Amino acid sequence: MHKRSTFWARTCFASMVLMLFSLFAFSQGKTVSGKVTDANDNTAVPGVSVQIKGTSTGTITKADGTFALQAPENAVLIFTFVGYLPQKVPASATAMNIKLAASVKSLQDIVVVGYGTQKRNEVTTSVATVKAENFNQGGSRSPMDLIQGKVAGLSVTRTQGNNPNSGASIQIRGISSISGDMNPLIVVDGIPGGNLDLLQQDDIATFDVLKDGSAAAIYGTRGNNGVILITTKKGKAGDPQYTYSTYLQREAVAKRPSILSAAEYVKVAGATNNQGADVDMYDLLLDKNNLSHYHNFAASGGTANSNYRASLYYNDANGIAIENGRKQYGGRVNVNQTGLQGMLTMQFNLAGNFNKANLNGGNSGGGDDKAGSAGADFEQAVQRNPTAPIFGPDGKYVETNGFNNYNPLARLQQELYERDQKTYSGDARITLEPIRDLKFSAFGAIVRDEYTDRQYKSKASRSSIQDFQGGGYAYKANYAAMDKTFEATVDYTKTVNSDHTFNVLGGYSYQYSTLEKYAMDNNGFLTDAFEDWNISAGNALNDPKLPRPSQSSNKVDNTLIAFFGRLNYNYKQKYMLQAILRHEGSSRFGANYKWGNFPAVSAGWVISKEAFMQDITVINNLKLRAGYGVTGNQGIPNYQSLITLGTGGAYLQYGKWIQTYGPNKNPNPDLRWEKKKEFNVGVDFSLLQNRIGGSVDVYSRRTKDLLFNYTAQLPSNILDNIFTNVGEISNNGVEVVINTVPVKTKDFSWHSDVAFNSQRNKMVSFSNDIYKATEQFYGDLPSPGNLGQAIRVVEGGPLGTFYGYRYAGLTDDGKWLFYKKDGSKATTSEINPDDKTVIGNGIPKYMASWNNTFRYKNFDLSIFFRGKFGFDILNLQDMYFGNKKWKPNNMLSSAIGKNDKLNDDPQFSDYYLEKGDFVKLDNITLGYNFQLKTKYIRSLRVYASGRNIATITKYSGLDPELQDTALDSGIDGRGFYPRTRSYTIGLNLGF
């Protein structure tokens, strides 16, 4: 015991002596201080890691670039910061002035290309990048609004204007399918199929759009329609920084329909339809006091080895329609950690969105379409008798008796339709670099989207009185979707003799998706007190005279597994070659075609680096690109290749209702993905000391094995139709981007950018040796009348073709005359379907945009134009509402104007086709950046913005910008959500 005590005493004494020597040695050190600046412009560089070599002791530079730390004699300091070359400098007792030089990598734009990045000058495919500083200004309803018109070949259309509960229609390089998914794949921070609800405009750093097949092939069965890669803002080293962004926004109707006044209506409809009032129903449906506001607060900071960015937001978006809005809040967190002497990095992202939407006034469908079609309320506002009062003498709402009438104000007050939605996303990436340029990465992500829909129609509502014997109606539905993703990659870069650089990427991808739905309804509620919160209280459960209550539930899932590789070769930054192969399997396809291969190859030649170009000083950069790639489309419903069990009707047998079951589709073991083969040639250029730059791309693509429902032979098949691969579509186009800097002085600059594209498509084939279909029809025309479908697609013809009668005038008594096939004129009763012909096309052939940004000292002004050309619009509002036959409903003023001589029922012909070409002054933003002499505020910018300011067009309807990304493009329906001008004032504050 005594020996053990002596041992510990000696050990402690020795340790204390060593500690004293260490403290003494450290006290012999010195305080080292200095400042780090950019070697190019001498500006301070905050957040630089300053570390004593061989130790873990260090610090980071402050906002003004200064630093201070205790260092021993003869210490060496290592300065490192992202985007700069590391620098080792002996510690000095005097103030140190460190100048960091930007690395070659930071001097070039970095492009996200899927599972990695590339320098812009090494890209051999068609990839467009839009950064935050180039986003469209003002408040956005969808993240895609930020790049509308910014990318040649990318169409972003808001078919319901600024309805806060509607999305954007997105398409790259035209229609490439007739039954499959037509939208591009969205990838958010590496998550395929990322949810746009989780993105706010101030949290997005860049959009990278993979347009051609050689770029999108890395995503295999989901790359047919292109890929949009969205990268959010990440944490970075430095002192804590905070950013607050906010705006207030108002909506105003851009163009109102010209409706007959009460006095004009009485002259047309007659005194018998005069109910004595003077009501502007359209005006009553508008929320003229609408105000939207948005707030985003972000914080970032940390060291070079551990940093973060976190943001919180709140957005209260109110539409122009009453009973129409969306309130949402949420946040996003990013954490980055580096360890093991820089060999191991981890990145973690977490995002959430919670929103509650009032869908009633937007009337945007949903809930098994139980809320009606989009814009139906405003259709009623046009056709409702303007002399009908809102309320009768008894205080009840007055309903009119015209065709398809209801009182929209009554519906909005007596019905509700709400959605409560929660969306979450979490992902983590771990990367190990055991030796230089060899990286192993593992990535995992979960995205969950769930919502509850609730609807209730009160006892007094028109629907309840007509359909449920005066009892209330309730509906409730739950929806839950989850995507689980795991991906592992290995990436190795090797440079040989300084001239040959190889990069090899290999990977594995797994994604599992599930979707669960449950819905039920009931009716016959004797009180409105419960609404939908006590759905079993509806009397229809016990009263067989009432419509039968319903319940439905469903769960589907699918799995994607892929192995992929990419090889990049670069010789002297002059010649580049890229090869991609993705081997992918999808559970959605038949047993004989579960797996497929998607190869791509592309090459680039930097012509400007050749010796024969060195004397041509006007050209700064000239690169030729060419690529060929194969991609797929697996965007179809689940289980289409399998025979599945479904329910039939219920039959009464022996006093009991018996549910029947049976197969509801034919099996197809040969069902496979649609496959697109695309060839792209492009040129990137920069001229006159980079004052003029841009690119030109020409592409040709063919999508084969199109999926479609065909008639199946009986009895070998169970049912008389089958979902299978047959057809082929071709798309060809040209895309041009020109970026210029016409003026650049110390105080003033002018940047002018133009984007243009043209596209042509053709339905090459509908048929093969087994299945035949020479034509298909789209665009069902509404009642009254049996007018059929407006659009026909035939083999060898373009998509979106209007097919109908040619207008030949009117008879003396106002009856239609149309041209027959032989050129003679005939009345409606004398023509037949053989007299129809091609009369127009609803898909734009050209799209263009022009953006100008002016900066004078602290002021900035941006003016953005965009347009679409070479297409026709079928004006259904004029076809029905502009016809005096529409009485006793109200009508448009065109009924007594250009259509005054018409005295016949509506008919579909080229009379109602109009040129849709338009140019929009789409955005004007004026901003001012304050230069404040305070250490508390980094930046302060205020701005005012207007969107959809003016439209130049010959189209007589409300707005020529319609749905143009579908097979029924170009039809301006009777129901509409008002298009608006948006006025925004905003503030961006950094401190």
HUNOR-V517954 format. One line per field, one symbol per residue. ss: DSSP state (2 for helix, 1 for strand, 0 for the rest). Layout:
ss=???
This chain:
ss=0222222222222222222222222220011111111100000100001111000001110000011111100001111100010011110000011111010022200111000011122200001111122200000000222220000001111000000000001111000000000000111100110002220022211111110022222222220000111111000001111111111111111000001002222222202220000000222201000001111111111100011111111111110010001111111111111110000111111111111111000000000000000002222222200000001000001000000000022222221111111111111111111110011111111111111111111000022222200001111111111111111111111111000111111111111111111111111110000000002220222000000001111111111111111111111000111111111111000022201111111111112220222000001111111111111110000000000011111111100111111110000000000111111111111110000111111111111111111110000000001111111111111111111111110001111111111111111110000000001111110000000011111100000011111111110000011110000011022200222011111000011111111111001111111111100111122222200222000001222200000000000012221110011111111111110000000011111111111111100000000000000000110000000111111111110
